Amino acid sequence: MASWVSLLLVLLWQSISQAQEESSNAPILEFISETNINNVVQDPQTGRIYLGANDSIYQLGPFLKLQARAETGPKEDARSCTPPASACQDTKPMSNLNKLLLIHPSNGSLIVCGSRYRGICSLLNLSNVEEQIYYSDNKGERTYVASIEDNVNVVGVMSYYKKDGQTFNVFVVGKGYGSLDSTKLISTRILQDYKEWVVFENIIEASTVQTTPFVPKYLHDFRHAFKEDGYVYFLFSRTLDGTDNKNLTFVSRLCEDDHHYYSHTELQLNCGPKNQYNKVRAAFVASPGKELARAMTESGMYGKVVSWNKVLFMVASSDEDDSKSALCMYPMNSINERLMDIISACYSDHGKISGFPAVDIPYSSKTDEFCSSKIGKDMLESYKCGADFLPSPLASKPRYALTAGPVWTTSSLLTAVAVAVENDHTIAFLGNNKGEVFKVHLTAEAKDYGKAPGDTIGEKVNKNLFFDLSHSHLYITTEKKITKVPVQMCLQKTDCQSCVGLRDPYCGWCVLEGRCTRRSECRRAEEKNGWLWSPRQQCVKIVSFYPSNLSCKKTDKIQINIPSLPTIGPSDRLQCNIGSFQSDGTMLDSSQVSCDLPQPSHIPKTPEDQGLAYLFNDQSNFFKVPCKSFQAPLAIPHYVTLQLQSSTYFISISFGEQTQSNT
């Protein structure tokens, strides 16, 4: 007769948090727009989501329920029209493509810039976008912010401007050049009337960062803007000149309190061997986490990287073949150090580093006049934001580009990236033009371990890929849809082997609860072996028994060796069940459990037609031997499994079936 042996650990704990269960098993949420979505932003205070779509601005709650909608078009317009429309000729109803969305938290407004009327903007109420706080179409060219061109990207970031002892809210904008657009690449826009200034006016009249007024020398494609440590950064690609379609990727830096753009310096970023992935598509700035920082430092390619410093994560493609793309990483410390090398070379070494020309002057033809000042390197800190003797932005020569190897590559066009850190491990979520979002564990050797859930296949993932305020969900936007999906699906796995088999840094086996969970959801995760994460840890496993076999006519205690079993506390109860026989178990040390075996009279007899016993070795292999006067040893299983009943927790260790001797 078959018999079984199990070890039960009874833990008198409270039941699992129902909220955690519901959160992990919640249905995937989505909202569908009537028209194409161009931009998406999240209010960091309320978690509300704002969609900038063609002819509409949608206000959604954190669960993607529609709260309000503002119609921005179609309205009367003409491509060459100087507003208001009443002064224009040959107008017709035209769509208003959203070009820029920014949260303006200090006065509770949403900055909305579109393609209508040469790219003017408005302010909407963050609490109800149907309420318009400010709009004017009669201030003329000085309030044109965005672009009427469909293919001209616009990026921006909130900032400040100091004048007359006052600090004003502004936003700094980077945009490419369209045939009917302003030639200004960078502009600073004020958000209130002040003296001669009007809302949305460009308040820095500097010609330093702009294309030539007739034939642009470069074609810019802005992709990202962000602030860090007193600087404003823009990430973009630009062509080598107006006739060459070859793109190079640059990050530019501008001192936040620079009123003249003297400090605007561009650094070329190369991604891959021979800059194979030369055109930036999207980017995300985040701290790398402890494990990735260690791997980056040990690689010798990034200098010293610490977990709390920021890294620019960039996805880029090739001009020659956009069906291939890659993720590259650039520590912000490395970017800033290289920028300072370029500035220092111009100030102190006639634009050279180690004797080689290192400095380019991309927006001026008078190159002979630049990098001629001789400033001591010890004075460089005083001029880190430039000065009037350097009236044109600097850029690095290709020789001094900052180069990074591809961390992860794919045979599709990557269009979005978002990065999170969980338990010191770093995960990149990478969206592509097919609607897929890959989950990649960034270590010394990056590995993708799955895809984010959701029905987005076949649609390009929008560059606005971001997390909810708790970082437990990811918002994925495609052409007309935004979806909210969990960053992990741990609870779908019900046993330890399948849980650690996910290779998901979010998921580990909560041993004393018998669940696949995030570490933060496991009550005793901080105890040794309380929460097991793959690939560094395995499931709880029995490695041996002592004694390994016994006579059928003898009874004794048995010791079970389970090295990875969590420590059993004094308030926990240990119980051994062998068939209907029960006894109290004892934990001898951190890995040894002792149980009583039943009396020989309680051992079931082997049917007469069964003359073989199954013997298991430490590798869980088995073989058959004649059964005479020895009881078959307890079968050694692969792993310990867990069960939950009501509010009581059980650790169950199944030793398999065995055939007993009939002597």
C-alpha positions in Angstrom: 0.0 0.0 0.0 1.3 3.4 -0.8 2.0 5.7 2.1 3.0 9.3 2.4 4.9 11.5 4.8 4.4 15.2 5.3 5.8 17.8 7.6 3.4 20.6 8.7 4.5 23.9 10.1 1.5 25.7 11.7 1.9 29.4 11.9 -0.9 31.3 13.8 -0.7 34.4 11.7 -3.3 36.8 10.4 -4.7 36.1 6.9 -3.1 37.6 3.9 -4.0 41.1 3.1 -6.9 41.0 0.8 -5.9 44.3 -0.7 -2.6 42.8 -1.9 -4.4 39.9 -3.5 -6.8 42.2 -5.3 -4.1 44.5 -6.5 -2.0 41.7 -8.1 -5.1 40.1 -9.7 -6.8 43.4 -10.8 -7.9 43.4 -14.4 -5.9 45.4 -16.9 -7.3 48.9 -17.3 -7.5 50.9 -20.5 -8.9 54.0 -22.1 -9.5 54.5 -25.8 -9.3 57.9 -27.5 -11.3 58.9 -30.6 -8.2 60.3 -32.2 -4.4 59.7 -32.2 -2.7 60.4 -28.9 0.5 62.5 -29.1 1.5 63.2 -25.5 0.8 61.9 -22.1 1.7 63.3 -18.7 0.9 62.4 -15.1 0.3 64.8 -12.2 2.8 63.8 -9.5 0.5 65.0 -6.8 -2.9 63.4 -7.7 -1.9 60.7 -10.1 -4.3 62.0 -12.7 -3.4 61.3 -16.3 -3.7 63.8 -19.2 -3.8 62.8 -22.8 -2.9 65.2 -25.5 -4.7 63.9 -28.6 -5.7 65.3 -31.9 -8.4 67.9 -31.2 -8.9 66.8 -27.6 -7.3 66.9 -24.2 -8.5 64.0 -21.9 -8.3 64.1 -18.1 -8.3 60.6 -16.6 -8.3 59.3 -13.1 -5.5 56.9 -12.0 -7.7 54.0 -13.0 -8.2 55.5 -16.5 -11.8 56.6 -15.9 -12.6 59.7 -18.0 -13.1 62.8 -15.7 -13.2 65.6 -18.2 -12.5 66.4 -21.9 -11.5 69.7 -23.6 -12.1 70.0 -27.4 -9.2 71.9 -29.1 -10.2 71.4 -32.7 -11.0 71.2 -35.5 -11.2 75.0 -35.9 -10.7 77.6 -38.6 -7.1 77.9 -39.5 -4.6 78.3 -42.3 -1.0 77.1 -42.4 0.4 80.5 -43.1 -2.1 82.3 -40.9 -1.1 84.9 -38.4 -3.8 84.7 -35.8 -6.5 85.7 -35.0 -8.4 83.7 -37.6 -10.6 86.7 -38.4 -7.6 88.4 -40.0 -6.6 85.3 -42.1 -7.5 84.4 -45.7 -8.5 81.0 -47.1 -9.1 79.4 -43.7 -10.7 76.0 -43.3 -11.5 73.7 -40.4 -8.1 72.1 -39.4 -7.2 69.6 -36.8 -5.1 70.7 -33.8 -2.3 68.2 -33.1 -1.1 68.3 -29.5 2.6 69.1 -29.5 3.4 69.6 -25.8 1.8 68.9 -22.4 3.4 70.1 -19.1 2.1 70.1 -15.5 2.3 73.6 -14.1 1.9 72.7 -10.4 2.3 76.1 -8.7 -1.0 77.4 -10.1 -2.8 74.1 -10.8 -2.7 74.4 -14.6 -1.9 72.2 -17.6 0.2 73.8 -20.3 -1.2 72.7 -23.7 0.5 73.6 -26.9 -0.8 72.5 -30.3 -0.3 73.0 -34.0 -3.1 75.5 -34.4 -2.3 79.1 -35.2 1.4 78.5 -35.7 1.8 76.6 -32.4 0.1 78.7 -29.7 -0.6 77.4 -26.2 -3.3 77.6 -23.5 -3.6 76.9 -19.8 -6.3 74.5 -18.6 -7.4 73.7 -15.1 -5.7 70.6 -13.7 -8.8 69.7 -11.8 -11.1 70.1 -14.8 -9.6 70.6 -18.2 -12.9 71.8 -19.5 -12.1 75.0 -17.7 -9.8 77.2 -19.7 -7.6 79.4 -17.4 -5.8 81.3 -20.2 -6.0 81.6 -24.0 -5.1 84.3 -26.4 -4.7 84.2 -30.2 -3.9 87.9 -30.8 -0.4 88.3 -29.2 1.4 87.6 -32.5 4.5 85.8 -33.4 6.2 86.1 -30.0 3.8 83.6 -28.5 4.3 80.9 -31.1 5.7 78.0 -29.1 5.2 74.8 -31.0 5.0 73.9 -34.7 2.4 73.4 -37.3 4.4 70.6 -38.9 3.2 67.0 -38.1 6.7 65.6 -38.0 8.4 68.3 -35.9 8.8 67.1 -32.3 8.6 69.5 -29.4 9.8 68.9 -25.8 9.8 71.0 -22.7 10.5 71.2 -19.0 9.4 73.4 -16.2 12.0 75.9 -14.9 12.4 79.4 -13.3 13.7 82.8 -14.3 14.9 85.5 -11.9 14.5 89.2 -12.6 14.1 92.4 -10.6 14.4 90.3 -7.4 11.4 88.1 -8.4 11.3 84.5 -9.5 9.0 83.6 -12.4 7.7 80.3 -13.5 8.8 79.5 -17.0 9.1 76.4 -19.3 12.1 75.8 -21.5 11.2 74.4 -24.9 13.3 72.5 -27.5 11.8 72.0 -31.0 13.0 71.2 -34.5 12.6 73.4 -37.5 9.6 73.3 -39.9 9.2 75.3 -43.1 6.8 77.8 -41.4 8.3 77.7 -37.9 10.5 80.0 -35.9 14.2 79.2 -36.3 14.7 79.2 -32.5 15.7 75.7 -31.3 15.6 76.6 -27.6 13.2 79.2 -26.1 12.2 80.2 -22.5 8.5 80.9 -22.1 7.0 82.9 -19.3 3.7 81.9 -17.7 2.4 85.3 -16.5 2.2 88.9 -17.8 5.0 91.1 -16.4 5.7 94.6 -17.7 6.3 94.3 -21.4 6.1 90.4 -21.3 3.0 88.5 -22.1 2.1 84.9 -21.3 4.0 82.4 -23.4 6.4 85.0 -24.7 10.0 84.0 -25.3 11.8 86.1 -22.7 15.4 85.3 -23.8 16.1 87.0 -27.1 19.3 85.2 -27.8 20.4 84.2 -31.3 22.9 81.7 -30.1 20.8 78.5 -30.3 18.9 78.7 -33.6 19.2 77.6 -37.2 20.0 80.0 -40.0 16.9 81.9 -41.1 16.7 80.6 -44.6 18.4 77.2 -45.2 18.9 75.3 -41.9 22.4 74.0 -41.4 21.0 71.1 -39.3 17.7 69.3 -39.0 16.9 68.6 -35.3 14.6 65.9 -33.9 14.1 66.6 -30.2 13.1 63.5 -28.1 13.5 64.3 -24.4 14.0 67.2 -21.9 14.8 66.9 -18.2 16.3 68.8 -15.3 19.0 67.6 -13.0 21.2 69.3 -10.4 20.6 72.9 -11.6 20.9 72.1 -15.3 18.4 71.7 -18.2 19.2 68.9 -20.6 17.8 68.2 -24.1 18.3 65.0 -26.0 18.0 65.1 -29.7 19.4 63.9 -33.0 20.5 66.3 -35.8 21.8 65.8 -39.3 25.4 66.5 -40.1 24.3 69.4 -42.4 21.2 70.4 -44.3 21.9 68.1 -47.2 23.1 65.0 -45.4 20.5 62.6 -44.0 23.0 61.0 -41.6 21.9 61.7 -38.0 24.0 62.0 -34.9 22.6 62.0 -31.3 23.5 64.8 -28.9 22.7 65.7 -25.3 22.9 69.4 -24.6 23.2 71.1 -21.2 22.1 74.5 -20.2 22.5 76.2 -16.8 19.0 76.7 -15.4 19.8 80.3 -14.4 21.6 81.2 -17.6 19.7 84.2 -19.1 21.7 84.2 -22.3 22.2 80.5 -23.2 26.0 81.0 -23.1 26.3 77.7 -21.3 24.5 75.7 -24.0 27.0 72.9 -24.8 26.3 69.8 -26.9 27.9 66.4 -26.4 27.7 63.7 -29.0 26.4 60.3 -27.7 27.5 57.2 -29.6 25.5 54.0 -29.1 27.1 50.7 -30.2 30.3 49.9 -32.2 31.0 52.6 -34.9 27.9 54.4 -33.6 25.7 51.7 -35.1 22.6 53.0 -33.3 22.9 56.7 -34.2 19.4 58.1 -33.9 17.8 58.5 -30.5 14.2 57.5 -30.2 13.3 57.9 -26.5 15.0 58.1 -23.1 14.5 57.8 -19.3 16.6 59.2 -16.5 16.7 57.1 -13.2 19.1 55.9 -10.5 20.7 52.6 -11.6 20.2 50.6 -8.4 22.9 48.8 -6.4 23.4 45.7 -8.5 23.5 47.5 -11.9 25.8 50.2 -10.5 28.1 47.5 -9.3 28.0 45.8 -12.7 28.6 49.1 -14.6 31.6 49.9 -12.4 33.1 46.4 -12.7 32.8 46.5 -16.5 35.3 49.3 -16.7 33.3 51.1 -19.4 31.4 53.6 -17.3 33.8 54.8 -14.6 32.7 54.6 -11.0 28.9 54.4 -10.8 27.0 54.5 -7.5 23.4 53.5 -7.0 22.1 57.0 -6.1 23.6 58.8 -9.1 21.5 59.2 -12.2 21.9 57.4 -15.5 20.5 58.3 -18.9 18.9 55.2 -20.4 18.5 55.8 -24.2 17.0 53.7 -27.0 18.3 54.4 -30.4 18.1 53.0 -33.9 20.1 53.0 -37.1 19.5 55.3 -40.0 20.5 52.4 -42.3 18.1 49.9 -40.8 15.5 51.0 -38.3 14.3 47.4 -37.8 17.2 47.1 -35.4 17.6 49.1 -32.2 19.4 49.0 -28.9 19.4 50.3 -25.3 22.5 52.2 -24.2 23.4 53.7 -20.8 25.2 56.9 -20.0 25.9 57.9 -16.3 25.1 61.6 -15.8 28.5 62.0 -14.1 30.2 60.9 -17.3 28.1 63.2 -19.4 28.9 66.2 -17.1 32.6 65.4 -16.9 32.9 65.1 -20.7 31.0 68.4 -21.1 33.4 70.1 -18.7 36.3 68.7 -20.8 34.9 70.3 -23.9 34.3 73.7 -22.1 37.7 73.5 -20.5 39.4 72.8 -23.9 37.8 75.9 -25.4 38.5 78.2 -22.4 42.1 77.1 -21.8 43.5 75.0 -24.6 42.4 76.6 -27.8 39.7 74.0 -28.3 42.1 71.0 -28.2 42.4 67.9 -26.0 45.8 66.1 -26.1 46.6 68.1 -29.1 43.5 67.1 -31.1 40.7 69.5 -32.0 37.8 68.6 -29.6 35.4 71.6 -29.9 32.9 72.3 -32.6 31.0 75.6 -33.0 27.8 74.2 -34.7 25.7 77.4 -34.9 28.3 79.9 -36.1 30.4 80.3 -39.2 33.0 82.5 -37.4 35.0 79.7 -35.9 38.3 81.6 -35.9 37.0 83.9 -33.1 36.2 81.2 -30.7 38.2 79.3 -28.1 40.8 82.0 -28.2 40.3 83.2 -24.6 43.0 82.0 -22.2 41.4 81.3 -18.8 43.2 79.3 -16.2 41.7 75.9 -15.4 41.5 77.0 -11.8 39.1 79.7 -12.9 36.8 77.4 -14.9 34.4 76.9 -12.0 33.6 80.6 -12.1 32.6 80.4 -15.8 30.8 77.0 -15.8 27.7 78.7 -17.2 29.6 80.7 -19.9 30.1 84.4 -20.3 29.6 87.1 -23.0 33.0 86.5 -24.4 31.7 83.1 -25.6 28.5 84.0 -27.4 28.0 80.8 -29.3 27.2 77.3 -28.0 29.9 74.6 -28.1 29.7 71.0 -29.2 32.0 68.1 -29.1 33.9 66.9 -32.1 33.0 63.2 -33.1 36.4 62.1 -31.7 35.3 63.1 -28.2 31.8 61.7 -28.3 30.8 59.7 -25.2 30.5 56.1 -26.4 28.5 53.3 -24.8 28.1 49.7 -25.9 24.6 48.3 -26.5 23.2 46.8 -23.3 20.3 45.0 -25.1 19.4 44.8 -28.8 16.3 43.7 -30.7 15.2 43.2 -34.3 12.5 45.7 -33.9 12.3 49.5 -33.6 12.4 50.5 -29.9 10.2 53.6 -29.3 10.0 53.8 -25.5 11.8 53.1 -22.3 11.0 53.2 -18.6 13.3 52.0 -15.8 12.6 50.8 -12.2 14.6 49.4 -9.3 13.2 46.6 -7.2 15.2 45.0 -4.4 18.4 46.6 -5.7 17.8 45.1 -9.1 17.1 47.2 -12.2 14.4 46.5 -14.7 14.0 48.2 -18.1 10.6 48.2 -19.8 11.2 48.7 -23.5 8.3 49.4 -26.0 8.6 48.9 -29.7 6.7 49.8 -32.9 4.8 46.5 -32.8 3.1 47.2 -29.5 5.3 44.9 -27.4 6.8 46.0 -24.1 9.8 43.8 -23.1 10.9 43.4 -19.5 14.7 43.3 -19.3 16.7 42.6 -16.2 19.7 44.9 -16.4 22.8 43.1 -15.0 26.3 42.4 -16.2 24.5 40.6 -19.0 21.0 42.0 -19.7 18.3 39.4 -20.1 14.7 39.8 -21.1 12.4 37.6 -19.1 9.0 38.3 -20.5 6.6 41.0 -21.9 4.2 43.3 -20.1 0.6 42.1 -20.3 -2.1 43.9 -22.3 -3.6 44.0 -25.7 -1.4 46.4 -27.6 0.1 44.2 -30.2 0.4 45.8 -33.7 0.4 49.4 -32.5 3.5 51.6 -31.9 4.2 52.3 -28.3 4.3 56.0 -27.5 7.5 57.5 -26.1 5.6 58.4 -22.9 6.1 55.2 -21.0 5.9 55.7 -17.2 4.8 54.3 -13.8 2.0 55.1 -11.5 2.8 56.9 -8.3 3.4 53.7 -6.4 5.5 52.2 -9.1 3.3 49.1 -9.0 1.8 49.7 -12.5 3.0 50.8 -15.9 1.1 53.1 -18.3 1.5 52.0 -21.9 0.2 54.3 -24.6 -0.2 53.3 -28.2 -1.9 55.1 -31.2 -5.3 55.6 -29.6 -5.2 53.7 -26.4 -3.6 54.0 -22.9 -3.3 50.8 -20.8 -2.4 50.4 -17.1 -0.8 47.1 -16.4 0.9 45.6 -13.3 4.7 45.6 -13.4 4.6 42.0 -12.1 2.2 39.0 -12.1 3.7 37.0 -9.2 0.5 35.6 -7.8 -0.3 33.8 -11.0 2.4 31.3 -10.0 1.2 28.9 -7.3 4.3 26.8 -6.6 7.9 27.7 -5.9 9.4 26.1 -9.0 7.3 28.1 -11.4 7.7 31.3 -9.3 11.5 31.3 -9.4 11.3 30.1 -12.9 10.0 33.5 -13.9 13.4 35.0 -13.4 11.5 38.2 -12.5 13.3 40.5 -10.0 9.9 41.5 -8.7 8.9 37.9 -7.8 10.1 35.5 -5.1 8.8 32.6 -3.1 7.5 33.7 0.3 8.3 30.4 2.0 6.3 30.7 5.2 3.2 31.8 3.4 3.4 29.6 0.3 3.0 32.4 -2.2 4.8 34.0 -5.1 5.0 37.7 -4.1 7.0 40.9 -4.2 9.4 41.1 -1.3 7.4 43.9 0.3 4.3 41.7 0.4 6.1 38.8 2.3 5.7 39.3 6.0 8.9 37.5 7.1 11.0 38.3 3.9 13.8 39.8 5.9 14.5 36.6 7.8 17.0 34.2 6.3 15.4 32.1 3.6 12.1 33.8 4.2 11.8 35.1 0.6 13.6 33.2 -2.2 14.4 35.0 -5.4 15.8 33.3 -8.5 18.3 32.9 -10.1 20.5 33.3 -7.0 18.4 31.1 -4.6 16.5 27.9 -5.1 13.4 26.6 -3.6 13.4 24.9 -0.1 14.9 21.5 -0.8 15.4 18.3 1.3 18.9 17.0 0.8 19.1 14.0 3.1 17.5 11.9 5.9 19.1 10.2 8.9 18.9 7.3 9.2 18.5 6.7 5.4 16.7 3.4 6.0 15.2 1.3 8.8 14.1 -2.3 9.4 10.4 -2.7 8.9 10.2 -4.0 12.5 12.0 -1.0 14.1 10.8 2.4 15.0 12.9 5.5 15.7 13.2 9.2 15.1 14.1 10.5 11.8 16.1 13.7 11.1 15.4 15.6 7.9 18.1 17.9 6.5 16.5 21.0 5.0 19.3 23.7 4.7 17.2 26.4 3.2 14.3 26.2 5.6 13.5 29.4 7.4 14.1 29.5 11.2 11.1 28.2 13.1 10.3 30.7 15.8 9.4 29.9 19.5 5.8 30.7 18.9 5.5 28.5 15.8 4.2 25.0 16.0 5.8 22.1 14.1 3.9 18.9 13.4 4.8 15.7 11.6 2.2 13.5 9.9 2.9 10.0 8.6 -0.3 8.7 7.3 -2.8 8.9 10.2 0.1 9.1 12.7 0.9 12.5 14.2 3.6 13.7 16.4 5.2 17.0 17.4 8.3 17.9 15.4 11.4 19.6 16.7 13.8 21.9 14.9 17.3 20.9 16.1 19.1 23.7 14.4 18.6 26.0 11.4 18.5 23.1 9.0 17.6 19.9 10.9 14.0 18.8 11.7 13.3 15.7 13.9 10.1 13.7 13.7 8.9 10.5 15.4 8.1 7.5 13.2 5.0 5.3 13.9 5.2 1.9 15.6 5.8 -1.1 13.3 2.2 -2.2 13.8 1.0 1.0 12.2 3.2 0.5 9.1 0.9 -0.7 6.2 1.7 -4.0 4.6 2.9 -4.4 1.1 0.5 -6.3 -1.2 1.7 -9.7 -2.2 2.1 -8.7 -5.9 4.6 -6.0 -5.0 8.0 -7.4 -4.4 10.2 -4.3 -5.1 10.9 -1.1 -3.2 11.8 2.3 -4.6 15.1 3.8 -3.3 15.9 7.5 -3.8 19.3 9.0 -3.6 20.3 12.6 -2.8 19.9 13.6 -6.5 16.2 12.4 -6.4 17.0 9.6 -8.8 15.5 6.2 -8.0 16.2 2.5 -8.7 14.6 -0.8 -7.7 16.0 -3.4 -5.3 14.6 -6.6 -3.9 12.5 -6.0 -0.8 13.5 -8.4 2.0 13.8 -7.4 5.7 14.4 -3.6 5.1 11.9 -0.9 4.9 12.3 1.3 1.9 13.9 4.6 2.7 11.9 7.7 2.6 11.8 9.1 -0.9 13.8 12.4 -1.3 11.7 15.0 -3.2 12.9 17.9 -5.2 11.3 20.8 -3.3 9.2 21.8 -0.3 5.8 23.2 -1.2 3.4 25.3 0.8 -0.3 25.4 1.4 -2.6 27.9 2.9 -5.9 27.1 4.7 -8.0 29.8 6.2 -5.7 31.9 8.5 -3.4 29.1 9.3 -0.2 28.6 7.3 1.2 25.1 6.5 4.6 24.2 5.1 4.1 20.7 3.5 7.1 18.6 2.6 5.9 15.6 0.5 8.3 12.7 0.5 6.6 10.8 -2.3 5.2 7.2 -2.4 7.1 4.1 -1.2 6.4 0.4 -1.1 6.6 -1.3 2.3 8.1 -4.7 3.1 5.7 -7.5 4.0 8.1 -9.1 6.5 
